[in-house]
Amino acid sequence: MGAGRPWHTVTDGLVEWVSADLRRIGEGLPFAASLTDLREAVRERGAAVVQAPPGTGKTTLAPPALADLVTGRVVVVQPRRVAARAAARRLATVTGTRLGGFAGFTVRGERAVAASTRVEFCTPGVLLRRLLSDPDLPGTDAVVLDEVHERSLETDLLVGMLAEVRSLREDLVLVAMSATLDAPRFAALLGDAELGSVPVIACPSALHPLELRWVPPPGPRTDARGVADVFLDHVAGVAADAFAAGTTTLGLTTPPDALVFLPGVREVDRVARRLRHLVPTAEVLELHGRLDPRSQDRVTGGPGPGDPPRIVVSTALAESSLTVPGVRVVVDAGLARVPRRDAARDMSGLVTVATSRDAAIQRAGRAARQGPGLAVRCYDETTFAAMPAHVTPEIAVADLVGAALTLACWGAPRGEGLALPDPPPPAAVRDAESVLRRLGAVDGEGRATDLGRRLAGVPADPRLARALLDGAELVGSRTAAEVVAALADDHRPEGADLGALLRALRRGTAPGASRWKDEVRRLRDLAERHTNRSGTDRAAPGSPAGTGSGSPETRSGTRVGLSTSAAGATGLVVALAHPDRVARRVGEVYLLASGTRAALPPGSLHGHEWLAVAEVARAQGRVAAGTGAVIRAAAPLDPEVAELAAAALLTDRTSATFRDHRVTARRVRALGAIELSSVAVPPGPEDARRAVESALATHGLGIFTWSPAAAGLRRRLALLHRLHGAPWPDVSDTALVARWPDWLGPEVDALAGGGRADRIDLHDPLRRLLPWPEAGRLGELAPERLGVPSGRDVRIDYPEVGDADGRPVVAVKLQECFGWAETPQVAGVPVLFHLLSPAGRPLAVTDDLASFWSGPYAQVRAEMRGRYPRHPWPEDPWTAPATARARSRR
């Protein structure tokens, strides 16, 4: 950029030219040396990836450098609102322009942009909605995606969507900026098949010497409730010690500013309060997303002349996307709060995890940007080595309902055809589309409906957006907007009481109340614009009955017949957003319509039987009461309102069960997993069939009693199937269970009339499986009994079902087989004879009678003739008459 090229802003309708030089602005910033490479890459390819550590000046220098190359606006996407505001303010300051002039910002609920603004900072959601409204992005000539290494869900979507826009708008400049070494991946995504990856502009770190210390706690960092209070006290103590030691350690004449990293707002608040007591000489400031803009600017603007040294206690905001000036000491708790989805319990929310090694390195590096620094880690080197190397992409673990709607509105259901950094998990996408179909936001093919496109225009989760629109018709736009604004922000009500939180927000005593009131105004305007439209698409699968645009309302916007109490209205809006989280008390815990059980923390909600749960999270220990989950936010709910809001989950069906050999049935009316009423009714044939089928799948054929005749027939058929195959049926357990309707149908139908399964003789049902005409040969191929030379018919014992080597066995007294030379066969295999003594004890086992008479018989005769003298033991068994009788006494 030439020294004479000016930026300009508009003030009071006049054009104010402000000459500024990038060389001056970039003085002392390492990224200034990379500007030439960035310009060349953009001129040649129209896209680039910048790889530069935090604090090198890429966010300050890259946007104005691009503004010098294009005529339209440069839009810079920051992952967080506070970062977008701070970056815009910083650029306005260094260019000597007012905020909203050359540099401005747009975040949810706040905008400082003029028609002449050249560089606009915004959050990912803002740009996503602009793309859905007009994919050409008129007036925008360049887009910068900052901090893509954080792998937020919306930023990942922007990567794919903007890459697609560039294929149609070759003049659109696209730059992705990363603070870690994953730049080549994004360079490939932004490239094309012909020229390959776009250039990567690397900027070396400008770290000064950094002293690293390890101060692990004496106990675990987390417990059943989350981050342990004992650990937070440890962090506060370590931070106080590091602040006190910083002056000497770093060779400074005045105490340095310190930065403390913690996972969430609760932890920031506790440690900040503790530090104000431990270090009264320092100004202890908090930094997180709930702060009002003035408090955020107080931190990001840096210390003023004569200000006391500062200790900034921050969430991950200050990790890479936001620079806190003056920091020379960093204390890192090593924890992060990230979104997670529990598909099994249908829960989504923020959970505390160990931060990645990449993030830990970035946090420590914050201490050495402006001079030698000190970084203290509140964990040991073993814990550091066990941390994941990189941050887990949000798309892999988060709830995807909002993302799925964005992709559907973009015309790429499920992300198909988009060059996303990582594809969304198929199971999570299926679950998300199921929710969207219930909302009426997508059709059966996953394409966005008209209602879905309107929901995508509401800056909230689609479930909250639908609750806003439906709730506005039922309880009024103001109440609906108040509840949705509270749910859409990161509020955590005390005792899970959402109603109490709303009262505090209205009074202005809750943190973030000012921002909440601004959001309420915006959402209320959206809701009223929607309800004034034609509502032909309002009625959708899963919507509450009667919530279309023609629903009767009073002048205040409250549906006739509904309770107008504040608590009831709050619960209704919550239930409209999350009908699957309508909950009923069962003992000491609550059962959600989704089937999840969760405990309620101590508070004013305990007397209510029904709750509309806005947030439920995984938990262990006493707080979860053995359920594995705890309710974080909820409002009371009346039963009739619960049924209205969750009408799509209402069922009224007969449920039959098989127990104690009988089929019984009950007519159950339920709201999801919550049973509303249950009445005993006679089971019908179909009920009986379903119950038996379920019992067979669970317990197998053991639910029936096998008579000897039925068991014998089954063994005969099993042998024939094993030896000859089809058409003889497979009568194994698996086969019989699978084919039960073919052979047990009439008997199961009889159970519907009150019959008992243990009184069913399975012999005749089993005969229904016999093949015809082959069934006529069953007695020939596998007879029940075998005639022996003595004249008796002896029972044949067939092998057990499943015995792959078993043979048919005949147990008979030896004397009954005299003269039998040829061993008979059954089903084509020789019978295995168990030759018995007169007392019925086994003497020999053989399937070759001729060999037995010619050999082993002589030894048996010698041993047995003295023991059984009244029974014949002839020397010649071939000619002796077979008999079952003993000789008479003389």
C-alpha angles and dihedrals in degrees: 000000000000120000092239097054108108133205117222138204135185118245122176090343093305128111111244113198115208116188113211135167123218089211090060094045092047095050108132093007114116093214091065087080090059098052094093091054090048093052092049092049092050093047092050103038107010089231140063143167119232117208110192133141120244115281097028093111100250094134092050098044109031098062097053090043089057091045087061090057100047135048098217131062126299111222115201117197116211120187094230137039095234091052092050092050093045094048092050092048091048094051092046090052097049092046092049093238132124121260108267092031119083089350125033141152142224121201132156107297097001135072134175106175134126130197089257096049109130100186119039122183117204142157123261093254092058093054093043091057091047091052092050090049095047119357091195091069093214113215092019116106101168137029124196118196105201126198095012088160089074086072096213113179096241093047090052089052090050091053091058097039096047092047087057092047090053090057087062099032107046091176092063110104114214124191126176119197124202133180094204138058097268092094096113090063092056091042089059093047092053093045130082139232094257102048101020125214121006118245120281114221108206124198119190120230118260096209119160119212111305126201112208123202131183118213109168120189122251091240140026120306094224137036137180091293096049126259107021117244089222090058092049089053087050090053091049091051092048091049092051091050093046091049091051093046095044096084094055097035094051096038094241129154094216131036113274126233115258133209122205120196120211132164104242151003096270091053092045091052095049096046092045091053090049093049093051086060096043098043108030092165093064129074105239112205131183125220123193141118096269095064119106115252094256092056091047091050089051089062101038094043092067130228120314127224111292094011117141118250113282135227110197115199107199146170119229088294090099095045099093112323096062131043119212107203123230098022116150100154125057127187115191125196089192094228134114135189112226137168117263134179122215102199095182092058097029091238130139130180148106118309131184115245138161110277120243123264089244090057093045090054091049091049093051091046091061088076094061104046097098101027142323110336145194123224121187120192117203092215137055133261092258090058090048092052090051094053117105112265094231138019115273110248109251091225089066097055110019134090107272103199094109093041092049091053091049091051092047091051089048090056095249106103111199089005093285112169096009122121095232119171088237128007117244114256109263094227092052090048092051091051091047093050090049089057092046092051090053088052091050090240097123135026129232092281093052094254119142118257124214089262090049091055090051091049089052088058092061111089094232141074109295090246090056091044091055090047089052093053097041093038092053089062094045105040104009132272096268096055092043091049092048093053095044092047090054093047094046093056129066098264122148111195119215110255088003088280105149092179091058090049091052091051090052091048091051090050090048093237098113121086111266094019094138093053090045092055091051090051091049090057092050095046092046090054090050092050094048092048089052096048090050091059127086106279102206092129098043097096105077137158108286096019119131114265113269098009095124121119091270094062112131112254138175122236091267092056098253116136113243112255098023125113110261096201114128092237093049093048092049091050092049094054091047091049091049089056096044111020090162088063097057101126138198127198114253110182109309096341138052128251114214122213087245090063096254118131117213139175125235119226118235113285147094096306096072096092094061122097094199128043136179103220117211097178133017124176139187114264141161136206130035094330090064094046090219095304098104091231140074131201111241101179132013145144132213117267135196116229094239091049090049090056092048095050096042097037092135089062096053114113132179111188143138114253118198126194134188112227135150091005093302137097114231128178138202131189104232126193110196144171100218105299093347113100111219099178138351127195128179113244135171111270118242125219093264091048090052092049092052092047094049091045090053092046092049091051090051104035105016124214091331089093087076130062115235115218117213090252093051093045091049093050090049092053091049091052092046091056092048091049091048094049102033107017119201138051086030105086127247105244099181118132092257094049095046093048091049093049099039094125089058095059109013103042101109093043092050090049088054089057088066087066092058101272123150123241093216089063096056114106104216094199097090095039089052091054088064087075093059112117119235134259088006090064089077089068096052093100090048098047098036109015121186093228138025125218113230129198092262088066098250126123108230123201116250114224109214121204121265118270108270095026100131095192103032122129132203108265131206117193109199139150113268093234091061091064102052110138095018105131104163118062110230122232132223121199087351098305128099116260115247107230122210101199110206136203120241086266092055096254119137115260101169143355117214144150091194111067094176092058091045094054091047096049130005094033092077092059092045090051092051092052099041107038092077094045094049105029095160091062124076117258101172122188088227109049091174095072101026114108114252113241142169092204135086124234115267119252116260 
